[in-house]
């Protein structure tokens, strides 16, 4: 048995003696909180659930600490880690949650200096080298898909063989103050082989929206499209890998029967990328009499009238289209690969099929003019989608947009806690923050009218009720704000309209 007594990884010494030989490593996985000022979109993090599931399948003991449904202080976190006493502490993170994730590893190292700390997710996959200059508390960055990588790392820790780190694909690590970047790990080819994500670590009763447990499922990984603002391809690559329809519906049944799911969100980047596969999933759902409502996300050029009718027939009540802009010039610049006409056509088809339509828009993109933004507003009034998410353009590291803003010499705000798409993170003279906020406020004030509220209330289906609730929240906030503003003397700042993350109801919108 290999037994490395004291191997220094980063600042820490991993002393395996305390566990003894052949004891499988104990892993704690942590979901970091959102920065306080960001919209609090609380959803089960599938990444952590998949990581926990593959570890448990191989007999590792896993604990999950969720800092989104409860927000522990640094001291409480330290106490938690000390009481769990794991060998590995891993945290997930997007750009928005990167700094809170580093705080978690700080608490981890304080409580357990000998534990091996690691971080994964879209931000660090791209900014892996920087992590080591920004935090003394990280031993390993896991890049891209993490299931196989974490299994290998847990194996090495169990053996006390941290010398083997050099052979683990897809990691960047620090050893004796040096940072090493291993080669990329190829993507998992057959994602059907992955176990179902381990939701059991989360209190699913906390993921209720208007009385129904809302659970996510991912049926594919990878996206071949080139959208300049998206970092998804860095995580899952450009090759589409779909799960088989029968496995997908097995998971849906399991979510319903074991966790009381009353409604599903298909979180795939492009659920209908392969129309035949999407049809086959619907057939399987019909065969097994799955009659729960669901929503999905897709592209306008990946739907047809026939497909939309089929989706509706199996419970799809809401479809999210990444419309992005009403200006063809902007769509071209974003390399969206769609036209304004396709956007309008898909919205009309979905509505004809009886599916509500939510569209997401990217506003304030570099070089966008107020006239182009107006084209987007005009597009909304012309096509009348049921819900609109206006997201401010955010150049996430690893995206073409990130390089583009740099090329244009636009000054980037690197306070990552602002990367939630409801504020501007680069200086844009054509569409400054004040103009964007004013446009958004005016738009939502008009859009969420009492008529909208009543219409959605009358529509009766689940998602229309959620939209009615969102509109009501907006109307109440607007009324409160007008009263407050009336009482103020001097300049007042408009309240943030917060329709949630990308296609995401924010916490305040959940009931
Ligand atoms: C579904 C989804 C959501 C869902 C659920 C997110 C969640 N917490 O699970 C919702 C709608 C809530 C959401 C919200 C947001 N999202 Co989102 N989302 C996605 C999407 C489409 C899929 C993510 C997913 O579930 N993948 C499947 C799981 C299995 O993969 P994973 O989470 O990446 O985890 C794997 C690896 O990253 C790695 N890993 C991750 N963590 C760790 C930790 C350790 C220790 C290890 C070893 C490995 C590891 O292993 C995991 C298993 O393979 C991606 C696009 C994409 N294709 O990646 C965007 C994406 C992740 N989202 C993005 C963004 C911007 C957001 C928001 C900020 C948007 C907003 N306006 O609010 C919020 C913030 C979310 C957060 N918690 O920080 C960006 C992130 C870019 C960035 N650099 O931050 C992406 C990449 C899309 C894009 N525009 O580029 N999102």
Boltz pocket constraint, residues with backbone or C-beta under 6 A from the ligand:
constraints:
  - pocket:
      binder: B
      contacts: [[A, 39], [A, 41], [A, 42], [A, 43], [A, 44], [A, 45], [A, 46], [A, 47], [A, 48], [A, 50], [A, 51], [A, 89], [A, 90], [A, 91], [A, 92], [A, 93], [A, 94], [A, 95], [A, 96], [A, 97], [A, 118], [A, 119], [A, 120], [A, 121], [A, 122], [A, 123], [A, 142], [A, 144], [A, 145], [A, 146], [A, 147], [A, 150], [A, 218], [A, 222], [A, 229], [A, 230], [A, 231], [A, 232], [A, 233], [A, 235], [A, 236], [A, 267], [A, 268], [A, 269], [A, 391], [A, 396], [A, 397], [A, 419], [A, 420], [A, 421], [A, 422], [A, 500], [A, 501], [A, 502], [A, 503], [A, 504]]
      max_distance: 6.0
